[in-house]
Amino acid sequence: FLRMTPLLTRAMACGSVVQSAHVPIYEQSFRDLDIRSLGIKYTGRLLAELNLTDRDRDLAESARQLLAEERAQLLLQDPGAGSQNWCLFRFHLQSELREAQELDGIRVRSCGGDPLALELLDPPREAHLVAVRLSNDRLNHRRRDAEFRAIAHIAGVLRSLIPDADQLMQERTVWGNRLSGWVHLYVTEVPCLSCLGAMVQFARRFPRVQLRVAYPGSEHGTDSEK
């Protein structure tokens, strides 16, 4: 499914033309599925098939511990925060002239009141990252999902590494394939379908950046698969 929707089938690196007509088709395709998640097992299989699985168990375990500690502290102040999804992401990115890295990890939550989210970058319009309203969502709030916020920020960082991106866009020159590096993303819940789609979009827009994802219970996560 994620391979066959027009938005992803024809997706190329940033700087390529994106047909706006493909976006509503993409959104409708998700609504037609009428599901929110593939679950632990099948999400892991899909990520593995798409080569998006994080195989570094040490990174996943350290991320799990850090988020567990911060989550426990926050729950003492705000018991309602227990329903929030958390994400910790690390990256090392580079172009021919610049590089950016975050090795300690950035934490972000899937809620409107997370102050750290205000410090993150918005995704560049050239990335065309689309968040989709899923089954039983009254509103499309998927752009506030922790993993979407992480991916959007990284896309913004990547654009900052291309100093002449505006000129390249005017010339309709592809620049997404001029960037390389890696991203490790750990989330405390199984990614929903909207975020899985965003991960595939990111991988298409930045084909030389290795995106790797882990969550509790994933094939190479820290919990046993259920």
C-alpha positions in Angstrom: 0.0 0.0 0.0 2.7 2.5 1.0 4.6 1.8 -2.2 1.6 2.1 -4.5 -0.1 5.4 -3.6 0.9 8.0 -6.2 2.4 10.4 -3.7 5.0 7.7 -2.7 5.3 5.7 -6.0 6.4 8.9 -7.8 8.3 10.5 -4.9 11.8 11.6 -5.6 14.5 13.6 -3.7 13.7 17.1 -2.5 13.7 19.6 -5.3 11.6 17.3 -7.5 8.2 18.4 -8.6 5.3 17.0 -6.5 1.8 16.8 -8.0 -0.6 18.4 -5.5 -3.3 16.2 -6.9 -1.6 13.2 -5.4 -2.0 14.5 -1.8 -5.8 14.0 -1.5 -5.5 10.6 -3.1 -2.9 9.7 -0.5 -5.1 10.9 2.3 -8.2 9.1 0.9 -6.2 5.9 0.6 -5.5 6.0 4.4 -9.2 6.7 5.2 -10.3 3.8 3.1 -8.1 1.4 5.1 -10.1 2.4 8.2 -7.3 1.3 10.7 -5.0 3.3 12.9 -2.0 0.9 13.3 -0.6 -2.3 12.1 0.3 -3.4 15.6 3.6 -4.4 17.1 4.3 -7.4 14.9 3.3 -6.2 11.5 4.7 -2.7 12.0 8.0 -4.4 12.7 7.7 -6.5 9.5 6.9 -3.5 7.4 9.8 -1.4 8.8 12.2 -4.3 8.1 10.9 -4.7 4.5 11.4 -0.9 4.0 14.9 -1.1 5.6 13.9 1.3 8.3 14.4 -1.0 11.3 17.0 0.2 13.9 19.3 -2.8 14.6 21.3 -1.0 17.3 20.0 -2.4 20.5 22.3 -0.3 22.7 20.9 2.9 21.3 17.3 1.7 21.7 18.0 0.6 25.3 19.6 3.9 26.2 16.7 5.8 24.7 14.2 3.7 26.5 15.9 4.3 29.8 16.2 8.1 29.3 12.5 8.4 28.3 11.4 6.2 31.2 13.2 8.4 33.7 11.8 11.7 32.2 8.3 10.2 31.9 8.3 9.1 35.5 9.3 12.6 36.7 6.7 14.3 34.5 3.9 12.0 35.8 4.6 13.2 39.3 3.7 16.7 38.2 1.1 15.8 35.5 -0.6 12.4 35.8 -2.5 13.0 32.6 0.8 12.9 30.6 0.8 9.1 30.8 -1.2 8.8 27.6 1.4 10.8 25.6 3.8 9.2 23.1 7.4 10.1 23.6 10.2 10.2 21.0 14.0 10.4 21.4 16.0 11.0 18.2 19.7 11.3 17.3 21.3 12.2 14.0 24.4 13.0 12.1 23.8 14.8 8.8 26.1 16.3 6.2 26.3 18.0 2.8 29.4 18.8 0.9 30.1 21.9 2.9 28.2 21.6 6.2 27.2 19.1 8.8 24.9 18.9 11.8 24.7 16.4 14.6 22.8 15.6 17.8 24.3 12.6 19.5 22.8 13.0 23.0 19.3 13.0 21.7 16.3 15.3 21.5 13.2 14.4 23.4 9.7 15.4 22.2 6.2 14.5 23.2 2.9 14.1 21.2 1.0 16.9 22.9 0.2 20.5 22.3 1.8 21.6 25.6 5.3 20.3 25.1 7.6 23.3 25.3 10.4 21.5 23.6 8.3 21.1 20.5 8.3 24.9 20.1 12.0 24.8 19.6 11.9 22.3 16.7 12.1 23.3 13.1 9.1 23.1 10.8 9.5 20.8 7.8 10.6 22.6 4.6 7.8 22.8 2.0 10.0 21.0 -0.5 9.8 17.9 1.7 6.0 17.7 1.3 5.6 15.7 4.5 1.9 14.8 4.8 0.2 13.8 8.1 -3.1 12.0 7.7 -6.2 12.0 9.8 -6.9 8.4 10.7 -9.9 6.3 11.6 -11.8 7.8 14.5 -9.7 11.0 14.6 -12.1 13.9 14.9 -9.4 16.3 13.7 -6.1 15.8 11.9 -3.7 16.3 14.8 -1.1 13.8 13.4 1.4 16.6 12.8 1.7 16.7 16.6 2.7 13.1 16.9 6.1 12.8 18.5 7.7 10.9 15.6 6.3 13.2 13.0 7.7 16.2 14.9 11.1 14.5 14.9 11.1 13.8 11.2 9.9 17.3 10.4 12.7 18.8 12.5 15.3 16.7 10.8 14.0 17.7 7.4 14.4 21.3 8.4 18.0 20.6 9.6 18.8 19.0 6.3 17.5 22.0 4.3 19.7 24.3 6.4 22.8 22.3 5.1 22.1 23.4 1.6 22.9 27.2 1.5 21.5 27.7 -2.0 18.4 25.7 -1.6 16.1 28.6 -2.6 18.1 29.1 -5.9 18.0 25.4 -6.6 14.3 25.3 -6.1 13.9 28.2 -8.6 16.0 26.3 -11.0 14.0 23.1 -10.3 17.2 21.3 -9.4 17.1 18.3 -7.1 19.0 18.7 -3.9 17.7 16.1 -1.5 20.2 13.5 -2.9 23.1 15.8 -2.0 22.7 15.1 1.7 23.8 12.0 3.7 23.9 10.7 7.2 21.9 8.8 9.7 18.9 9.2 12.0 18.0 7.0 14.9 14.5 7.4 16.2 13.0 5.7 19.2 9.3 6.0 20.1 7.5 4.7 23.2 4.5 3.4 21.2 4.0 1.6 17.9 4.0 4.2 15.1 0.6 4.9 13.7 -0.1 4.6 9.9 0.2 8.3 9.4 3.7 8.3 10.9 4.7 5.2 9.0 3.7 7.0 5.8 5.7 10.1 6.9 8.8 7.9 7.4 8.5 6.5 3.9 8.0 10.1 2.6 11.2 11.2 4.4 13.2 8.2 3.0 12.1 9.1 -0.5 12.9 12.8 -0.1 16.4 12.2 1.4 17.5 8.8 -0.1 21.0 9.0 1.2 20.0 9.6 4.8 19.5 6.3 6.7 16.4 6.5 8.9 16.2 3.8 11.5 13.2 3.3 13.8 12.7 1.3 17.0 9.9 1.0 19.6 9.1 -1.3 22.5 8.4 -4.7 21.2 9.9 -4.1 17.7 12.1 -6.8 16.2 15.3 -5.1 17.3 13.9 -3.2 20.3 14.4 -3.9 23.9 11.2 -5.8 24.8 10.3 -9.2 23.5 7.9 -9.4 20.7 4.3 -10.2 21.7 
